[in-house]
């Protein structure tokens, strides 16, 4: 039996979810940035490693807190997030006690899903099997935890209505994902700062590749969704963005820019994660077989084709490992480590930054063209009202860390450590997002809304042309470019 989960407000909200996500993300970002000044304020936060022994799965983020047992680190992380999110719930006008109880359930169920998804037989990639002493794995990376959380959420939302009702005040997928995206900006900023060491031509080629690919991808997906599957603009825009750019983040950002109902980007996000895993399991092995003589093409292809950050970078790492082995066996060439994955990461960073540009463009188009009444003048305030504010937080964290990394190359190591700690919370917010998505997803209503047709469009576009256009563009810009040879 499915359950409805509308938020219950008890007082007038003092802030919107959009702005609250900015404040929460920036608060965590600032605490992590204290590491620049020698203050390790978030090193106690819990991390989960890929594991074969569950007793060793949990641990603190920083070596400075290495003596803290993993379970204590988990409890400290819970208490910290409970305090932060409950204060946010009060600002939203939500029932604080009900939120605190519900959040406790959401946090622990979501994190158990994350731990389950990190089991080596689920998560270990082919280049790591020997390290774990296992002969096989589903190769899903730790992002398998997102899928586990989504499935568990679906079970709770559709078959355990009393449990869903207990958690309903804290079932806020939009708030969690937007906060995660703000934190993500800093993590991508340090990644971009690290990649400044790459050859200039690789950076330029990566930028050109994503602009060309994205403009082709988005227009084709939008046209197919509208023309042949008769989706409304509200559905076609997040779908085109989710398939074309960075999956979950892009669907949420562009859905907010056009004021789509929350269910729309949520459904697209579910499909993105599922199909990213399918790509992760297929594309690196195709690259090894057919692109081992063009390793940089293979790296760029992973960045252009695989739609979530974690799965894309993991695909780049797997591809690098497979191609290094193939090139050594077939050609006797030993490539320097890191370059193939660096191209994947560089391309992906540019794609993530492009989310902001596209959200701005869509906010302007919807205000000035799509929803403007005849004779109505579009005020700047209308565009500002429509613009997703959490994008500002994303841009700010990205720009600050990138600027610090460029101006002070010597502190990039500290920046990486700081943003690594912040990224711990990004991962937790992501897994809570997917659990919450599952809880609010009513099977019957999802079918009525057209999730079956969404999946058909996704499959048709992804395997029909997106993967292959990405390959062609990767070839165009990176053909003949080789990593250094040892």
Secondary structure in CASP SS format (residue, H / E / C, confidence):
PFRMAT SS
TARGET T0000
AUTHOR 0000-0000-0000
METHOD secondary structure of the structure
MODEL  1
X C 1.00
X C 1.00
X C 1.00
X C 1.00
X C 1.00
X C 1.00
X C 1.00
X C 1.00
X E 1.00
X C 1.00
X C 1.00
X C 1.00
X C 1.00
X C 1.00
X C 1.00
X C 1.00
X H 1.00
X H 1.00
X H 1.00
X H 1.00
X H 1.00
X H 1.00
X H 1.00
X H 1.00
X H 1.00
X H 1.00
X H 1.00
X H 1.00
X H 1.00
X H 1.00
X H 1.00
X H 1.00
X H 1.00
X H 1.00
X H 1.00
X H 1.00
X H 1.00
X C 1.00
X C 1.00
X C 1.00
X C 1.00
X C 1.00
X C 1.00
X C 1.00
X C 1.00
X E 1.00
X E 1.00
X E 1.00
X C 1.00
X C 1.00
X E 1.00
X C 1.00
X C 1.00
X H 1.00
X H 1.00
X H 1.00
X C 1.00
X E 1.00
X E 1.00
X E 1.00
X C 1.00
X C 1.00
X H 1.00
X H 1.00
X H 1.00
X C 1.00
X C 1.00
X C 1.00
X C 1.00
X H 1.00
X H 1.00
X H 1.00
X H 1.00
X H 1.00
X H 1.00
X H 1.00
X H 1.00
X H 1.00
X H 1.00
X H 1.00
X H 1.00
X H 1.00
X H 1.00
X H 1.00
X H 1.00
X H 1.00
X H 1.00
X H 1.00
X H 1.00
X H 1.00
X H 1.00
X H 1.00
X C 1.00
X E 1.00
X C 1.00
X H 1.00
X H 1.00
X H 1.00
X H 1.00
X H 1.00
X H 1.00
X H 1.00
X H 1.00
X H 1.00
X H 1.00
X H 1.00
X H 1.00
X H 1.00
X H 1.00
X H 1.00
X H 1.00
X H 1.00
X H 1.00
X H 1.00
X H 1.00
X H 1.00
X H 1.00
X C 1.00
X E 1.00
X H 1.00
X H 1.00
X H 1.00
X H 1.00
X C 1.00
X C 1.00
X H 1.00
X H 1.00
X H 1.00
X H 1.00
X H 1.00
X H 1.00
X H 1.00
X C 1.00
X C 1.00
X C 1.00
X C 1.00
X C 1.00
X C 1.00
X C 1.00
X C 1.00
X C 1.00
X C 1.00
X C 1.00
X H 1.00
X H 1.00
X H 1.00
X H 1.00
X H 1.00
X H 1.00
X H 1.00
X H 1.00
X H 1.00
X H 1.00
X H 1.00
X H 1.00
X H 1.00
X H 1.00
X H 1.00
X H 1.00
X C 1.00
X H 1.00
X H 1.00
X H 1.00
X H 1.00
X H 1.00
X H 1.00
X H 1.00
X H 1.00
X H 1.00
X H 1.00
X C 1.00
X C 1.00
X H 1.00
X H 1.00
X H 1.00
X H 1.00
X H 1.00
X H 1.00
X H 1.00
X H 1.00
X H 1.00
X H 1.00
X H 1.00
X H 1.00
X H 1.00
X H 1.00
X H 1.00
X H 1.00
X H 1.00
X H 1.00
X H 1.00
X H 1.00
X H 1.00
X H 1.00
X H 1.00
X C 1.00
X C 1.00
X C 1.00
X C 1.00
X H 1.00
X H 1.00
X H 1.00
X H 1.00
X H 1.00
X H 1.00
X H 1.00
X H 1.00
X H 1.00
X H 1.00
X H 1.00
X H 1.00
X H 1.00
X H 1.00
X H 1.00
X H 1.00
X H 1.00
X H 1.00
X H 1.00
X H 1.00
X H 1.00
X H 1.00
X H 1.00
X H 1.00
X H 1.00
X H 1.00
X H 1.00
X H 1.00
X C 1.00
X C 1.00
X C 1.00
X C 1.00
X C 1.00
X H 1.00
X H 1.00
X H 1.00
X H 1.00
X H 1.00
X H 1.00
X H 1.00
X H 1.00
X H 1.00
X H 1.00
X H 1.00
X H 1.00
X C 1.00
X C 1.00
X C 1.00
X H 1.00
X H 1.00
X H 1.00
X H 1.00
X H 1.00
X H 1.00
X H 1.00
X H 1.00
X H 1.00
X H 1.00
X C 1.00
X C 1.00
X C 1.00
X C 1.00
X H 1.00
X H 1.00
X H 1.00
X H 1.00
X H 1.00
X H 1.00
X H 1.00
X H 1.00
X H 1.00
X H 1.00
X H 1.00
X H 1.00
X H 1.00
X H 1.00
X H 1.00
X H 1.00
X H 1.00
X H 1.00
X H 1.00
X H 1.00
X H 1.00
X H 1.00
X H 1.00
X H 1.00
X H 1.00
X H 1.00
X H 1.00
X H 1.00
X H 1.00
X C 1.00
X C 1.00
X C 1.00
X C 1.00
X H 1.00
X H 1.00
X H 1.00
X H 1.00
X H 1.00
X H 1.00
X H 1.00
X H 1.00
X H 1.00
X H 1.00
X H 1.00
X C 1.00
X C 1.00
X C 1.00
X H 1.00
X H 1.00
X H 1.00
X H 1.00
X H 1.00
X H 1.00
X H 1.00
X H 1.00
X H 1.00
X H 1.00
X H 1.00
X H 1.00
X H 1.00
X H 1.00
X H 1.00
X H 1.00
X H 1.00
X H 1.00
X H 1.00
X H 1.00
X H 1.00
X H 1.00
X H 1.00
X C 1.00
X C 1.00
X C 1.00
X E 1.00
X C 1.00
X C 1.00
X C 1.00
X H 1.00
X H 1.00
X H 1.00
X H 1.00
X H 1.00
X H 1.00
X H 1.00
X H 1.00
X H 1.00
X H 1.00
X H 1.00
X H 1.00
X H 1.00
X H 1.00
X H 1.00
X H 1.00
X H 1.00
X H 1.00
X H 1.00
X H 1.00
X H 1.00
X H 1.00
X H 1.00
X H 1.00
X H 1.00
X H 1.00
X H 1.00
X H 1.00
X H 1.00
X H 1.00
X H 1.00
X H 1.00
X C 1.00
X C 1.00
X C 1.00
X C 1.00
X C 1.00
X C 1.00
X C 1.00
X C 1.00
X C 1.00
X H 1.00
X H 1.00
X H 1.00
X H 1.00
X H 1.00
X H 1.00
X H 1.00
X C 1.00
X C 1.00
X C 1.00
X H 1.00
X H 1.00
X H 1.00
X H 1.00
X H 1.00
X H 1.00
X H 1.00
X H 1.00
X H 1.00
X H 1.00
X H 1.00
X H 1.00
X H 1.00
X H 1.00
X H 1.00
X H 1.00
X H 1.00
X H 1.00
X C 1.00
X H 1.00
X H 1.00
X H 1.00
X H 1.00
X H 1.00
X H 1.00
X H 1.00
X H 1.00
X H 1.00
X H 1.00
X H 1.00
X H 1.00
X H 1.00
X H 1.00
X H 1.00
X H 1.00
X H 1.00
X H 1.00
X H 1.00
X H 1.00
X H 1.00
X H 1.00
X H 1.00
X H 1.00
X H 1.00
X H 1.00
X H 1.00
X H 1.00
X H 1.00
X H 1.00
X H 1.00
X H 1.00
X C 1.00
X C 1.00
X H 1.00
X H 1.00
X H 1.00
X H 1.00
X H 1.00
X H 1.00
X H 1.00
X C 1.00
X H 1.00
X H 1.00
X H 1.00
X H 1.00
X H 1.00
X H 1.00
X H 1.00
X H 1.00
X H 1.00
X H 1.00
X H 1.00
X H 1.00
X H 1.00
X H 1.00
X H 1.00
X H 1.00
X H 1.00
X H 1.00
X H 1.00
X H 1.00
X H 1.00
X H 1.00
X H 1.00
X H 1.00
X H 1.00
X H 1.00
X H 1.00
X H 1.00
X C 1.00
X C 1.00
X C 1.00
X C 1.00
X C 1.00
X C 1.00
X E 1.00
X C 1.00
END
